[in-house]
């Protein structure tokens, strides 16, 4: 695994509460997280919402780099954290990523980088996976890791119990989204050699059998009054294909990231 170093300066520690973020692609998901958290009794501030948007935008950028290059995302993470400007990824996002990492303790920094390392391994494994059960396990493990990156801290918090309930909801939401995404994209992923699983009817049925219970679990954990917003986010993402996107110029620039 490629080693990722972290080089930050005090100037890179930013106040996320004062950030003006215009990543509209993420407003629906971030607002959904906010509504669920507050309904569960969690005190969530503007800084937390902006950090969610930053993480979602960063994850989309890394996904584009992985799809285009088909290689490891770790060198790009290394360069961003080292302060190098990466073409195709807006400078403010890179600054926010470095600022977020600078806010973390050395132990937490190491945990985050380890999680990125494992996501990288899972992504690189998928083209060689030919069994649907292995693909399901791969995708759900990635969902669990991604959810953990979005969790709220609980240690020393007065509302720790409510935060744990929210984090459990985030995990269920992520597993549901990943399961549905894998089901819908199985043909495309095979065609693009992002997965080695042939999209046969048997494979589709196996993926559907996983997606359905994960969806039921997620729905059960979602507060009743939030159903409408959750359904709208899912509808826009899966059916209208309103997924986080980068411009053609950004995608072209990312294709040249080494």
Beta strands, then each sheet from edge to edge (+ up, - down):
end
